[in-house]
Amino acid sequence: MPLPLFLTMLALVIGTAGATLALAFWAKVPLVALGFAALAGSLLLGMRQWR
């Protein structure tokens, strides 16, 4: 993978994560709920790969 593409993808992922956190804080979503949602998504993806 070329370096400019990798850096662009990395910047987009970091920007998207920041936008998600900013939107969650703006909507007054509890951080615990956001953590549980991330954990559930991680578990679902892990189970999908394991199967």
Buried (B, 14 or more C-beta within 10 A) or exposed (E): EEEEEEEEEEEEEEEEEEEEEEEBEEEEEEEEEBEEEEEEEEEEEEEEEEE
